[in-house]
């Protein structure tokens, strides 16, 4: 069957012990990688994800590029995902994609295909975070006011195994 197999990838997993052959496996099976990179700055990523996560993510992206991911005409798709840290909506996707591409290429030589901006769903940890800050109701109201029903048909995980 003609399938688009997507690995919703945490970039740092590519550098975990026992995962040394993972990139080769992904290349062999032409797996479409969709990886979280919450920002193009080390400070923001490390604040959100933990100390050193940005550097490990950049190393993983460089390894993926070296294997052909994100390269023109390689057929190996590498997409990145941005989601905001806080009770606000992401900026326009096209503008942010251009900024990511400029910064990552200029600073690290990294290429990728597309950037997806995602809105945080208030479940468990994020709900707790918003509640403790007194922002949960306002954020829920923001989501309701900005709901776009035309996006539902293109949800990434509509057909997930």
N, C-alpha and C positions, 0 to 999 in steps of 0.2 A: 504493500500500500504506500501511497505518496503521503507521508506524514511529516509534519514539522515537529520534531522532538525538541522540547525546550528544557534546559536545565536552569531553573531559577536559582542562580548560583550565589553563594556567599564567597567572595573572592579569596578570603583568607583560608578557606578549606583546601585550596589548591596547594598550600604549603604545609599542610599537616602531615606528620609521619604516617606512612602507609598510603599516601595519595600521590606518590611520585609519578605513577603512570596514568593518572587521571586525564591530563591534557591530551596525551596520545590517544586514549580511549575516546575522548570527546571528538577529536579530529577524525579518527577512523570512522565514527558513526555520524559525522557531520551534524553534531548536536548544536542547536541554536542556543547560545548562552545569553541569558538575561541576568545581569549582575548588579547588585546594589552598590552604589557609590554615592553616599548622601551629599557629598560636596566635592569640589575640586581643590579644597584647601585642607591641609593637614590638621590645622587647629579645629575646624568644624567637625571633621570626621572623627578625630580622636576624642573630642568632647562627647559626641553622640555614641560612638561605638567602643571607645576604650583606647588607652595609650598604645601607640604602635600600629593600630589597625590601618591607618592611611598608608604607611610605608609598605606594609604587607600587601595591601590592595594594589598599590602601584607596581610592586614586584610581580604580582599575579597577572596584571594587565599586560606588562611587558612580556611575560612568558607566553601569554595567549597571542599577542601580536607576533611574536617570533614563530609561533606555530601556524600563523596564517590568519588567525581570527581578527576581524575588523579591517582586513586588508582588501583593497579594491579587487574585484574579480576572483576572490578566493572561494566564494561560496560558503565561507565560514562566518556566520553572523555573530557579532558581539554587540549587544545592546546594553546600555546602562540605565539604571533607575535612580531617580531622585525622589525623596519624599521629605517634606519639611519637618523640622524639629520644633514643634510648637503648635499652638492653636490658630493656625492660619493656613490658607490654601497655597499651593505651589504657584510660582510665577508662570507666565506663558511658556509652554513647552518648547516651541521653536526658538525663542530667544535664549532660553537657558541651554538648549542643545548647542547652539552656536558658541556660547561662552565656554561650555565644557570642552568642546572640540578645540577651540583656540588655546585654552590654558593647558590642557593635557598634552596637546601636540607640542606647543612651545616649550613647556617646562620639562616634559618627560619623553617626548617622541611617541606618545600613545595615540593610536587611532581606534575608532569604534564606529559602528554603523548608525545607531540612533540612540536618543535619550528619551525615556518615558518619565513623565512626572506623574506621581501618584499622590492621592490624598490619603492621609492616615485615617484608618477606621478606628473609632474609639472602642477598642476591646482591651481587656485585662490591663496590661502594663500602661498603655497610653491612657486608658480611662482613669486609672489610678493617678497617673501624673496630672491629668487635667483636673480631676476632682480635688486633689491636694492644693492645687493652685487657684481653685475657685473659677476655673475656665470651662468646665464641662458643658454647662447649659448654653453658654454663648457659642461654643464650638459646634454643638449639635444644631443650634439655630443657623449658624453659618453654613453647615452642610445642607440643611433643608433648603435654605434660600438659593443655594448654588447648584442643586441637583439638576443634572442634565440627562433626561431619559434617552436621548439619542446615543449616548455612550454605551448603553447596556449591551447592545448587539456585538460590541467589539471587546468585551471584557477578556482579559488575558487568560483567565483560568476557567473559561466556560466549559471546556471539555478537558477535564483533568483526570488522569488515572492515578 
